[in-house]
């Protein structure tokens, strides 16, 4: 099947719209995890304060790493959003 320039552009635009919709959905899901992460961090802090054991200290460390990864993911999502905005 041979497509003209208009057909290729139309397919590109349609795919871009599909990807933007998917990105927006994933971004909403990512943002919804913020409350879960905050809740976990609070529970871990309470456990560490109550028991202050090596295991609870490991949980605090893991929680900190999770939070850093989440922040990095949000930053990457912001960059993608900016690039998509520039393409529109």
C-alpha positions in Angstrom: 0.0 0.0 0.0 1.5 3.3 -1.1 0.6 6.4 0.9 1.0 9.9 -0.2 2.5 12.6 1.9 -1.0 13.6 3.3 -1.7 10.0 4.2 1.7 9.7 6.0 1.1 13.0 7.8 -2.4 11.9 8.8 -1.1 8.6 10.2 1.7 10.4 12.1 -0.8 12.9 13.6 -3.1 10.1 14.6 -0.3 8.1 16.2 0.9 11.2 18.0 -2.6 11.8 19.4 -2.8 8.2 20.6 0.6 8.5 22.3 -0.4 11.8 24.0 -3.6 10.2 25.3 -1.6 7.2 26.6 0.9 9.6 28.2 -1.8 11.6 29.9 -3.3 8.4 31.3 0.1 7.2 32.6 0.8 10.6 34.1 -2.5 10.6 36.0 -1.7 7.1 37.3 1.8 8.2 38.4 0.5 11.2 40.2 -2.1 9.0 42.0 0.7 7.0 43.5 1.9 10.1 45.5 -0.6 9.5 48.2 0.3 5.8 48.5 4.0 6.7 48.8 3.4 9.4 51.4 1.3 6.9 53.4 4.0 4.3 53.3 6.7 6.8 54.3 4.6 7.8 57.3 4.0 4.2 58.4 7.7 3.4 58.0 8.7 6.4 60.1 6.2 5.3 62.8 7.7 1.8 62.8 11.2 3.1 63.0 10.3 5.4 65.9 8.6 2.6 67.7 11.1 -0.3 67.2 14.3 1.4 65.9 15.8 -1.9 64.7 18.1 -2.7 61.8 15.1 -3.9 59.9 13.1 -0.7 60.4 16.3 1.3 59.4 16.4 -0.7 56.2 12.8 0.2 55.5 13.6 3.9 56.0 16.5 3.5 53.5 14.3 1.7 51.0 11.6 4.4 51.4 14.1 7.1 50.7 15.3 5.3 47.5 11.7 4.9 46.4 11.0 8.5 46.9 14.0 9.5 44.9 13.0 7.2 42.1 9.5 8.6 42.1 10.8 12.2 41.9 13.1 11.2 39.0 10.2 9.6 37.2 8.1 12.8 37.7 11.0 14.9 36.3 11.3 12.7 33.3 7.5 12.9 32.7 7.7 16.7 32.9 10.4 16.6 30.2 8.3 14.4 28.0 5.2 16.6 28.5 7.3 19.7 27.5 8.5 17.9 24.4 5.0 16.9 23.4 3.8 20.5 23.9 6.6 21.8 21.6 5.5 19.3 18.9 1.9 20.5 19.0 
